Amino acid sequence: MHVIATAGHVDHGKSTLVRALTGMEPDRWAEERRRGMTIDLGFAWTTLRSGERIAFVDVPGHERFVTNMLAGVGPCPAVMIVVAADEGWQAQSAEHLAALDALGVRHGLAVITRADLADPEPALRQAHGHLEKTSLAGIDSVVVSGRTRQGFAELEAALARLAAALPETDTEGAVRLWIDRVFTVTGAGTVVTGTLTRGTLRVGDELDAGGHQVRVRGLQTLGEKAEQVSATARVAINLRGVDRDDLSRGMALVTPGAWIPTQVIDVRLDSGMDQRGDAVLHIGSAAVPVRLRLLGADTARLTLGRSLPLRTGDRGLLRDPGRREIVAGLRVLDIRPVELRRRGAAAARAAALDEVDLPDSATLLRWHGLLTGNELTAMGCPPSGSPVAGDWYADPGHWSSLGHRLADQVSRRPPLDPGITVGAAAQLLGLPDRRLAEALVAPPLVVKAGRILVAGRSLPPAIARAVAELAAGLAEHPFDAPTAERLEELGLTGKSLAAALRSGAVTSIGKNVILLPDALDKAADTLARLPSPFTVSDARVALATTRRVALPLLECLDARGITRRTDNDRRVCRPRD
C-alpha cells in the first residue's frame, strides 16, 4: 500500500478528485458535505489497474484549517497537489507548497483539475514555476476533469509511477504511528487511526501511547480486518487499556523502550531567523507550542510544551501562532542536548552543530561522551564499532580523557591507601555504570579485590621488609600461614596489612589467614596428585599445614572451580587444561 495526501487551495477539487478516483466519500462530516468544503481530514482508497493499492488522506484547503492540513500531510511520504484550471495558483496553493517544502516532501504529483472549464496550460505553467523552487521540483503532472473524467487514465498511470518511485519502508524497525483520529466503537472501545510509516503492527502487540501502556486488540486497514499491518499503510487500531479521553490527535503510538520522549531539542532551520520567542512546532500529526532560542544563524533550541517521541533526522516546521504563517522548516539534530549554563555555551553549541549536516552515532558520542547502544538507536543513530563495556559506547577522545583522569587520581593516593574502589572511581568520574570504571583500568592500573591501584607500586620500606620476612618464612612451607600474633610481630596489621593486600604482595584466604599470592596455584598442583576423592585431613597432610589453613584454602579452591565436593568431607579435583 502507498499513502498519498492531497494539497491545494480551497474549492480546487481535491475531494472531488479523490471521490472520482475511489468511489468513496472523503468528507466525513455532514457539515462538510452541506457546505461543499473539507474541514477535517478525510480518508479514501482504491486499487489501480496496475495492482497498486493507494490510500488518500484528503486535507482541507481553507486557511483556517491549516493545522488540520498539516496533521494529514505530516506523516505522508507523498502528495498530490491540486490546482484548478479556472482559478490557477492561489494563496493556499502557496502555503501548502511552502509547508510541503519545509517538511522535505520529495515525492508527488501535480494535478490540474477542471480542465473542462478553462484552458489548463496557464495553471500548469504556474504550478511548475512554483514547484521548481522547492523539494518537489521535477514531479510529474497531469490534467484532468473530475466531472467528465478527462485524463483519468493518465492520472492512474501517473499515480502508479509515483507509487513505484517511493522508497522502501522499514518494516522491521520500531513502530511510531502519529494519531490523526480517535473515536469509540460500541462493543469494541477506543479506536485510533493514522499513517503507519515504519515497522509492523500485530494484534496483541503492546505499545506506549503518551505514557499509557496499551495492547492492540484489533487491526483494520482499508476497511479490512488484519492480523498484522506493515508500513506504509493507513491503519485503524482497536486499543485495550486506554480511554478515548486519554488520547488525542498529535500523540503517537510507539514501540515501548525504542523511543526517548523529549521536551528539549536542538534543530537546524532551513532559513535564517532573527527572533526568539513562541512558535508552534508541527511534526507528524502533532502541533505543539514551543519556546524558541536561537543558537546560530540556522540552529536553534526548542523547548516543547509536551514530550514527543522524536529522533535525529525528523522533519518538522515552525509556524507563527499570531501571523499564522510558516516561519521555517527544520530538521532535528539532537533530542537530548546538554544544558547551556555557562557564558558562551550557546555559541559553542552552535559551532558544534554547524560541524555536521546530519549527526551519526560518532557525532552523538562526541556531543554526549557516553551512550548505550539502545540510546543511540532510540535517538536515531544505531551504533557502529564495539562497546567499551556492556552496551556502553564512548567517544574515543572522551574515553581517553577519562582514563587519564582515573590514572591521575589513583597515582596520587597516599602510600598506605594506594587505590580506590571501583564504585568510588565511577562516582568520581561521573560514570553511570561501574562497569565503565572497570573497563577504564589499563596498565599501570589493575583491579584487585574490588579496588583500582597501580600495579607494582612500591610499598613503604617498613611494610616491604615485613612482607619479605613473611615470604622467607613461607618459602619452605608455603601453606604454614602465620598466626595473628606473628602478623602483629611483623607489623602486618590494620592499614599496613591492607596496603600489602592491595598491592598484591600477599593474599588473604580467610580471617587472619595470610599466604603468598601463588599459594592457591601451588595447592591445586599438590592436591591434583592425591587419589580422589580426598578428605580435608588428606589435604592437610599433603599440604603440610593445619586445619585452620586447610579449610579456608579448600573453600577458595571450591569457589574457583578447582575442587568440587562429593559429600560433606570429600572432594575431587576438576580436570585442568
C-alpha positions as CSV (number, residue, x, y, z in Angstrom):
1,M,0.0,0.0,0.0
2,H,1.0,3.6,-0.6
3,V,-0.4,6.6,1.2
4,I,-0.7,10.0,-0.6
5,A,-2.0,13.2,0.9
6,T,-3.8,15.9,-1.1
7,A,-2.9,19.6,-1.0
8,G,-4.1,22.8,-2.6
9,H,-6.3,25.8,-2.3
10,V,-9.9,25.6,-1.0
11,D,-12.5,24.6,-3.6
12,H,-10.0,23.5,-6.2
13,G,-11.5,20.0,-6.4
14,K,-9.3,17.9,-4.1
15,S,-12.2,16.0,-2.6
16,T,-14.0,15.7,-5.9
17,L,-10.8,14.2,-7.4
18,V,-10.5,11.7,-4.6
19,R,-14.2,10.8,-4.8
20,A,-13.9,10.2,-8.6
21,L,-10.8,8.1,-8.2
22,T,-12.0,5.9,-5.3
23,G,-15.8,6.0,-5.5
24,M,-15.7,6.9,-1.8
25,E,-16.9,10.0,0.1
26,P,-13.8,11.5,1.8
27,D,-15.8,14.2,3.6
28,R,-16.8,12.5,6.9
29,W,-19.0,15.3,8.4
30,A,-22.5,16.3,7.4
31,E,-21.4,20.0,7.6
32,E,-18.6,19.3,5.1
33,R,-21.0,17.8,2.6
34,R,-23.6,20.6,3.2
35,R,-21.0,23.4,2.7
36,G,-19.1,21.6,0.0
37,M,-15.8,22.3,1.9
38,T,-13.5,20.0,3.6
39,I,-12.9,21.0,7.3
40,D,-11.2,18.0,8.7
41,L,-9.1,15.1,7.4
42,G,-10.9,12.6,5.0
43,F,-9.8,9.1,4.0
44,A,-10.4,7.0,1.0
45,W,-8.7,4.3,-1.0
46,T,-8.6,2.5,-4.3
47,T,-6.7,-0.2,-6.3
48,L,-5.2,1.0,-9.5
49,R,-5.3,-1.2,-12.7
50,S,-1.6,-1.7,-12.1
51,G,-2.5,-3.5,-8.9
52,E,-1.1,-0.8,-6.6
53,R,-3.3,0.0,-3.6
54,I,-3.4,3.7,-2.9
55,A,-4.8,5.3,0.3
56,F,-5.6,9.0,0.2
57,V,-5.5,11.5,3.1
58,D,-7.7,14.4,1.9
59,V,-6.9,17.6,3.7
60,P,-8.8,20.9,4.0
61,G,-7.7,23.8,1.8
62,H,-9.1,26.7,3.7
63,E,-6.6,28.9,5.6
64,R,-8.5,28.5,8.9
65,F,-7.8,24.7,8.8
66,V,-4.0,24.7,8.1
67,T,-3.4,22.8,11.4
68,N,-5.7,20.0,10.2
69,M,-3.9,20.0,6.8
70,L,-0.5,19.7,8.4
71,A,-1.7,16.8,10.7
72,G,-2.7,15.0,7.5
73,V,0.4,15.6,5.3
74,G,3.0,15.4,8.2
75,P,3.3,11.6,8.2
76,C,2.6,11.0,4.5
77,P,5.5,10.2,2.2
78,A,3.9,11.6,-1.0
79,V,1.5,14.3,-2.0
80,M,-1.0,15.1,-4.8
81,I,-1.0,18.9,-5.3
82,V,-4.3,20.1,-6.9
83,V,-4.7,23.3,-8.8
84,A,-8.0,24.3,-10.6
85,A,-7.6,25.3,-14.2
86,D,-10.2,28.1,-14.0
87,E,-8.6,29.8,-10.9
88,G,-4.9,29.0,-11.2
89,W,-2.3,29.3,-8.4
90,Q,-3.8,30.7,-5.2
91,A,-2.9,31.7,-1.7
92,Q,-3.4,28.3,-0.1
93,S,-1.7,26.6,-3.0
94,A,1.4,28.6,-2.0
95,E,1.0,28.0,1.7
96,H,0.5,24.3,1.3
97,L,3.5,24.1,-1.0
98,A,5.6,26.0,1.5
99,A,4.6,23.5,4.2
100,L,5.5,20.5,2.0
101,D,8.8,22.1,1.1
102,A,9.6,22.8,4.8
103,L,8.7,19.2,5.6
104,G,11.1,18.0,2.9
105,V,8.5,16.1,0.9
106,R,10.1,15.0,-2.4
107,H,7.6,12.7,-4.0
108,G,4.4,14.0,-5.5
109,L,2.2,14.6,-8.5
110,A,0.7,17.9,-9.7
111,V,-2.9,17.6,-10.9
112,I,-4.6,20.4,-12.8
113,T,-8.4,19.9,-12.3
114,R,-11.5,21.4,-14.0
115,A,-9.9,21.1,-17.5
116,D,-13.5,21.2,-18.9
117,L,-13.9,24.8,-17.5
118,A,-10.8,26.5,-18.7
119,D,-7.5,26.1,-20.6
120,P,-5.3,24.1,-18.2
121,E,-2.0,25.3,-19.7
122,P,-1.7,28.6,-17.7
123,A,-2.4,26.9,-14.4
124,L,0.1,24.1,-15.4
125,R,2.8,26.6,-16.1
126,Q,2.1,28.4,-12.8
127,A,2.3,25.2,-10.9
128,H,5.6,24.1,-12.4
129,G,7.1,27.6,-11.9
130,H,6.3,27.4,-8.2
131,L,7.3,23.8,-7.8
132,E,10.8,24.3,-9.4
133,K,11.9,26.3,-6.3
134,T,11.1,23.6,-3.8
135,S,11.8,20.0,-2.8
136,L,9.1,18.9,-5.2
137,A,10.8,20.2,-8.3
138,G,10.5,18.0,-11.3
139,I,7.5,16.0,-10.2
140,D,5.1,14.6,-12.8
141,S,1.9,16.4,-13.8
142,V,-1.4,15.5,-15.4
143,V,-4.5,17.4,-16.5
144,V,-8.0,16.1,-15.6
145,S,-11.7,16.9,-15.2
146,G,-13.4,15.3,-12.3
147,R,-16.8,15.9,-14.0
148,T,-16.0,14.4,-17.4
149,R,-13.2,12.0,-16.2
150,Q,-10.9,13.5,-18.9
151,G,-7.3,12.5,-18.2
152,F,-8.2,9.8,-15.6
153,A,-6.3,7.1,-17.5
154,E,-3.2,9.3,-17.5
155,L,-3.8,10.1,-13.8
156,E,-3.9,6.4,-12.8
157,A,-0.7,5.8,-14.8
158,A,1.0,8.8,-13.1
159,L,-0.1,7.5,-9.7
160,A,1.3,4.1,-10.5
161,R,4.6,5.7,-11.4
162,L,4.6,7.7,-8.3
163,A,3.9,4.6,-6.1
164,A,6.7,2.7,-7.8
165,A,9.2,5.5,-7.2
166,L,8.6,5.8,-3.4
167,P,11.5,4.5,-1.3
168,E,11.3,1.2,0.5
169,T,10.0,1.5,4.1
170,D,11.5,-0.1,7.2
171,T,9.0,-2.8,8.2
172,E,11.3,-4.3,10.9
173,G,12.0,-1.1,12.8
174,A,10.3,0.3,15.9
175,V,6.8,1.4,15.4
176,R,5.8,5.1,15.6
177,L,2.3,5.9,14.4
178,W,1.1,9.5,14.7
179,I,-2.6,9.5,15.7
180,D,-4.8,11.6,13.5
181,R,-8.2,10.4,14.7
182,V,-9.6,9.0,18.0
183,F,-13.1,7.6,18.4
184,T,-15.1,4.8,20.1
185,V,-16.9,1.8,18.6
186,T,-19.8,0.3,20.6
187,G,-18.6,-3.1,21.9
188,A,-15.0,-2.5,20.9
189,G,-13.9,0.5,22.7
190,T,-11.2,3.0,21.8
191,V,-10.0,3.2,18.2
192,V,-7.3,5.4,16.7
193,T,-6.2,5.9,13.1
194,G,-3.1,7.0,11.5
195,T,-0.5,6.6,8.8
196,L,2.0,3.8,9.7
197,T,5.3,4.9,8.2
198,R,7.6,2.4,9.8
199,G,7.5,-1.0,11.5
200,T,4.8,-3.7,11.6
201,L,1.8,-3.8,13.9
202,R,0.3,-7.1,15.1
203,V,-2.7,-8.0,17.1
204,G,-1.6,-8.5,20.6
205,D,1.3,-6.0,20.4
206,E,2.0,-3.9,23.5
207,L,2.5,-0.2,22.7
208,D,3.1,3.1,24.5
209,A,0.6,5.9,23.9
210,G,1.7,9.1,25.6
211,G,2.7,7.2,28.8
212,H,-0.3,4.8,28.7
213,Q,0.6,1.1,28.2
214,V,-1.9,-0.3,25.7
215,R,-2.5,-3.5,23.8
216,V,-3.6,-3.9,20.2
217,R,-7.0,-5.6,20.3
218,G,-7.7,-5.5,16.6
219,L,-6.5,-4.0,13.3
220,Q,-8.1,-2.8,10.2
221,T,-6.6,-1.4,7.0
222,L,-8.6,-0.1,4.1
223,G,-11.8,-1.4,5.8
224,E,-10.5,-4.9,6.1
225,K,-9.6,-6.8,9.3
226,A,-6.0,-7.9,9.6
227,E,-3.7,-9.8,12.0
228,Q,-0.8,-7.6,11.1
229,V,-0.1,-4.5,9.0
230,S,3.3,-3.3,7.8
231,A,4.4,0.2,6.7
232,T,3.5,2.1,4.7
233,A,-0.3,1.9,5.4
234,R,-3.4,3.6,6.7
235,V,-4.5,1.7,9.8
236,A,-7.2,1.7,12.4
237,I,-6.2,0.2,15.7
238,N,-8.6,-1.0,18.4
239,L,-6.8,-0.5,21.7
240,R,-7.2,-2.1,25.1
241,G,-6.1,-0.3,28.2
242,V,-6.9,3.3,27.4
243,D,-10.0,5.5,27.3
244,R,-10.8,7.8,24.4
245,D,-10.4,10.8,26.5
246,D,-6.7,9.8,27.3
247,L,-5.7,10.1,23.6
248,S,-5.8,12.9,21.0
249,R,-4.6,13.8,17.6
250,G,-0.9,14.5,17.7
251,M,0.0,11.8,20.1
252,A,2.0,8.8,18.9
253,L,1.8,5.0,19.4
254,V,5.3,3.7,19.8
255,T,7.2,0.5,20.5
256,P,8.0,0.6,24.3
257,G,11.6,1.3,25.1
258,A,12.5,2.1,21.5
259,W,11.9,5.8,21.6
260,I,13.0,8.6,24.0
261,P,10.3,11.2,24.8
262,T,11.8,14.6,24.8
263,Q,10.8,18.2,25.5
264,V,14.1,19.9,24.5
265,I,15.7,19.5,21.1
266,D,18.4,21.2,19.0
267,V,17.4,21.7,15.4
268,R,18.7,23.1,12.1
269,L,16.4,25.6,10.4
270,D,16.1,25.8,6.6
271,S,16.1,29.6,6.7
272,G,17.7,32.2,8.8
273,M,15.8,33.8,11.7
274,D,16.3,36.9,13.8
275,Q,13.9,36.3,16.6
276,R,13.3,34.2,19.7
277,G,10.1,33.5,21.4
278,D,7.0,31.4,20.9
279,A,6.0,29.3,17.9
280,V,4.1,26.1,17.1
281,L,6.0,23.0,16.1
282,H,4.2,20.8,13.5
283,I,5.8,17.3,13.3
284,G,3.9,14.2,12.4
285,S,0.3,14.9,13.2
286,A,1.3,16.9,16.3
287,A,1.0,20.7,16.8
288,V,2.9,21.7,19.9
289,P,3.7,25.1,21.3
290,V,7.4,25.7,21.7
291,R,9.8,28.3,23.1
292,L,12.5,29.1,20.6
293,R,16.1,30.1,21.4
294,L,18.4,30.8,18.5
295,L,21.9,29.3,18.8
296,G,23.5,30.2,15.5
297,A,22.5,31.6,12.1
298,D,20.5,28.4,11.3
299,T,20.4,26.4,14.5
300,A,18.1,26.8,17.5
301,R,17.0,25.1,20.7
302,L,13.3,24.3,21.1
303,T,11.6,23.7,24.4
304,L,8.4,21.8,23.7
305,G,5.1,22.3,25.6
306,R,4.8,18.5,25.9
307,S,7.0,15.5,25.3
308,L,7.2,13.9,21.9
309,P,8.9,10.7,20.7
310,L,11.5,12.2,18.2
311,R,14.7,11.1,16.5
312,T,17.6,12.7,14.8
313,G,16.7,13.5,11.3
314,D,12.9,14.0,11.9
315,R,11.5,16.8,9.8
316,G,9.0,19.4,11.0
317,L,8.1,23.1,10.6
318,L,7.5,26.1,12.8
319,R,4.5,28.4,12.4
320,D,3.9,31.8,13.9
321,P,0.8,31.5,16.0
322,G,0.0,35.2,15.7
323,R,0.5,35.8,12.0
324,R,-0.5,32.2,11.0
325,E,2.4,31.8,8.7
326,I,5.3,29.3,8.3
327,V,8.4,30.5,10.0
328,A,10.8,27.8,8.9
329,G,11.2,24.1,8.2
330,L,13.5,22.2,10.5
331,R,15.4,19.0,11.0
332,V,16.0,17.5,14.4
333,L,19.7,17.2,15.3
334,D,19.7,16.2,19.0
335,I,16.9,15.1,21.2
336,R,19.0,15.1,24.5
337,P,21.1,18.3,24.2
338,V,23.3,19.3,27.1
339,E,22.2,22.3,29.2
340,L,23.6,25.7,28.3
341,R,24.7,27.0,31.7
342,R,27.9,29.0,31.2
343,R,28.6,32.1,29.2
344,G,29.5,31.3,25.7
345,A,27.8,27.9,25.9
346,A,25.2,28.7,23.2
347,A,27.9,29.9,20.7
348,A,29.9,26.8,21.4
349,R,26.9,24.6,20.9
350,A,26.1,26.4,17.6
351,A,29.6,25.7,16.4
352,A,29.3,22.0,17.3
353,L,26.0,21.7,15.4
354,D,27.5,23.5,12.4
355,E,30.2,20.9,12.1
356,V,27.8,18.3,10.6
357,D,24.8,18.2,8.2
358,L,23.1,15.4,10.0
359,P,24.6,13.6,13.0
360,D,25.6,10.0,13.1
361,S,26.4,7.8,16.1
362,A,30.0,9.1,16.2
363,T,28.7,12.7,16.3
364,L,26.3,12.0,19.1
365,L,29.0,10.3,21.1
366,R,31.3,13.3,20.6
367,W,28.5,15.5,22.0
368,H,27.5,13.3,24.8
369,G,30.6,11.3,25.7
370,L,28.9,8.1,26.7
371,L,25.7,6.5,25.4
372,T,24.3,3.0,25.4
373,G,23.6,1.2,22.1
374,N,19.9,1.3,22.9
375,E,20.0,5.0,23.5
376,L,21.9,5.6,20.2
377,T,19.3,3.6,18.3
378,A,16.4,5.3,20.0
379,M,18.0,8.7,19.2
380,G,18.0,7.7,15.5
381,C,21.7,6.7,15.1
382,P,22.4,2.9,15.6
383,P,25.9,2.4,17.0
384,S,28.9,1.3,14.9
385,G,32.1,-0.3,16.3
386,S,32.3,-2.1,19.6
387,P,31.1,-1.1,23.0
388,V,33.6,-0.2,25.7
389,A,31.7,-2.1,28.4
390,G,28.3,-3.9,28.3
391,D,26.1,-1.9,26.0
392,W,28.1,1.3,26.5
393,Y,29.7,3.2,23.6
394,A,32.2,6.1,24.1
395,D,33.7,8.9,22.1
396,P,37.4,8.0,21.8
397,G,38.6,11.4,23.0
398,H,36.3,11.4,26.0
399,W,37.2,7.8,26.9
400,S,40.9,8.6,26.7
401,S,40.4,11.7,28.9
402,L,38.5,9.6,31.5
403,G,41.4,7.0,31.5
404,H,43.9,9.8,32.2
405,R,41.8,11.2,35.0
406,L,41.4,7.8,36.6
407,A,45.2,7.1,36.5
408,D,45.9,10.6,37.9
409,Q,43.5,10.1,40.8
410,V,44.8,6.6,41.7
411,S,48.5,7.6,41.4
412,R,48.0,10.5,43.9
413,R,46.7,8.2,46.6
414,P,48.9,8.0,49.8
415,P,51.2,5.0,50.2
416,L,49.1,3.2,52.8
417,D,45.9,3.8,50.7
418,P,47.2,3.2,47.2
419,G,43.8,2.6,45.4
420,I,40.1,3.3,45.3
421,T,37.1,1.1,45.0
422,V,35.5,0.6,41.6
423,G,32.3,2.3,42.9
424,A,34.3,5.3,44.1
425,A,36.0,5.6,40.8
426,A,32.7,5.6,38.9
427,Q,31.3,8.3,41.2
428,L,34.5,10.4,41.0
429,L,34.4,10.3,37.2
430,G,30.6,10.8,37.0
431,L,30.1,7.4,35.3
432,P,26.6,6.0,35.1
433,D,27.7,2.4,35.4
434,R,30.5,0.9,37.5
435,R,31.4,-1.4,34.6
436,L,32.7,1.6,32.8
437,A,35.2,2.3,35.6
438,E,36.5,-1.3,35.4
439,A,36.8,-1.0,31.6
440,L,38.9,2.1,32.0
441,V,41.6,0.2,34.0
442,A,44.7,-0.1,31.9
443,P,48.4,-0.5,32.7
444,P,49.8,0.6,35.0
445,L,46.4,0.3,36.8
446,V,45.0,-3.0,37.9
447,V,41.9,-4.2,39.8
448,K,42.5,-6.3,42.9
449,A,39.8,-7.2,45.4
450,G,37.4,-4.6,44.0
451,R,40.0,-1.8,44.2
452,I,41.8,0.0,41.5
453,L,45.5,0.5,42.2
454,V,48.9,1.0,40.5
455,A,50.4,-2.4,39.7
456,G,53.9,-3.0,41.2
457,R,53.7,0.2,43.2
458,S,56.4,0.1,45.9
459,L,55.3,-0.4,49.4
460,P,56.7,1.8,52.2
461,P,60.1,0.3,53.3
462,A,58.8,-0.9,56.7
463,I,55.9,-2.8,55.1
464,A,58.2,-4.1,52.3
465,R,60.6,-5.5,54.9
466,A,57.7,-7.2,56.8
467,V,56.4,-8.8,53.6
468,A,59.9,-10.0,52.7
469,E,60.3,-11.6,56.2
470,L,56.9,-13.2,55.8
471,A,57.8,-14.6,52.4
472,A,61.1,-16.0,53.7
473,G,59.2,-17.9,56.4
474,L,56.8,-19.3,53.8
475,A,59.5,-20.3,51.3
476,E,59.9,-23.9,52.5
477,H,56.4,-24.3,54.0
478,P,54.1,-22.2,51.7
479,F,50.9,-23.3,53.5
480,D,52.1,-22.6,57.1
481,A,50.2,-19.4,57.4
482,P,51.5,-17.1,60.3
483,T,49.3,-16.7,63.3
484,A,47.7,-13.4,64.3
485,E,50.4,-13.0,66.9
486,R,53.1,-13.5,64.3
487,L,51.5,-11.0,61.9
488,E,51.5,-8.5,64.7
489,E,55.2,-9.1,65.4
490,L,55.8,-8.4,61.7
491,G,53.8,-5.2,61.8
492,L,51.3,-6.5,59.2
493,T,48.1,-5.4,60.8
494,G,45.5,-2.7,60.1
495,K,46.4,-0.3,57.3
496,S,49.8,-2.0,56.8
497,L,48.3,-5.3,56.1
498,A,45.6,-3.7,53.9
499,A,48.3,-2.0,51.9
500,A,50.2,-5.2,51.4
501,L,47.0,-7.0,50.3
502,R,46.0,-4.2,47.9
503,S,49.5,-4.2,46.4
504,G,49.2,-8.0,45.7
505,A,52.3,-8.8,47.7
506,V,50.2,-11.2,49.9
507,T,46.7,-12.7,49.7
508,S,44.1,-13.5,52.3
509,I,42.1,-16.8,52.1
510,G,40.3,-16.3,55.4
511,K,40.3,-14.3,58.6
512,N,43.9,-13.9,59.7
513,V,45.0,-16.5,57.1
514,I,47.6,-14.8,55.0
515,L,49.7,-16.6,52.3
516,L,51.8,-15.6,49.3
517,P,49.9,-14.8,46.0
518,D,50.8,-18.1,44.3
519,A,49.6,-20.3,47.2
520,L,46.4,-21.4,45.6
521,D,48.1,-22.5,42.4
522,K,50.7,-24.5,44.4
523,A,47.9,-26.1,46.4
524,A,46.0,-27.1,43.3
525,D,49.1,-28.8,41.9
526,T,49.7,-30.7,45.1
527,L,46.1,-31.8,45.6
528,A,45.9,-32.9,41.9
529,R,48.4,-35.7,42.8
530,L,46.2,-37.1,45.6
531,P,44.0,-40.1,45.0
532,S,40.4,-39.0,44.5
533,P,38.2,-38.4,46.4
534,F,40.3,-37.0,49.3
535,T,39.3,-35.7,52.7
536,V,40.2,-32.4,54.5
537,S,42.6,-34.5,56.6
538,D,44.2,-35.9,53.4
539,A,44.6,-32.3,52.1
540,R,46.0,-31.1,55.4
541,V,48.7,-33.7,55.4
542,A,49.6,-33.3,51.7
543,L,49.9,-29.5,52.2
544,A,51.8,-29.8,55.5
545,T,49.5,-27.4,57.2
546,T,46.8,-27.1,59.9
547,R,43.1,-27.4,59.7
548,R,42.9,-23.6,60.3
549,V,44.5,-23.1,56.9
550,A,43.3,-26.2,55.0
551,L,39.6,-25.5,55.4
552,P,39.5,-21.9,54.0
553,L,42.1,-22.9,51.4
554,L,39.8,-25.7,50.1
555,E,36.8,-23.3,50.1
556,C,38.7,-20.9,47.9
557,L,39.6,-23.7,45.6
558,D,35.9,-24.8,45.5
559,A,34.9,-21.2,44.7
560,R,37.3,-21.1,41.8
561,G,36.1,-24.5,40.5
562,I,39.4,-26.2,41.0
563,T,38.0,-28.6,43.6
564,R,34.5,-30.0,44.0
565,R,32.7,-31.6,47.0
566,T,31.3,-35.1,46.5
567,D,29.9,-35.3,50.1
568,N,30.3,-33.4,53.4
569,D,34.0,-34.3,53.8
570,R,35.3,-35.4,50.4
571,R,36.4,-33.6,47.3
572,V,37.8,-34.3,43.9
573,C,40.0,-32.1,41.7
574,R,38.4,-31.0,38.4
575,P,40.4,-31.7,35.3
576,R,42.7,-28.8,34.4
577,D,43.6,-27.6,30.9
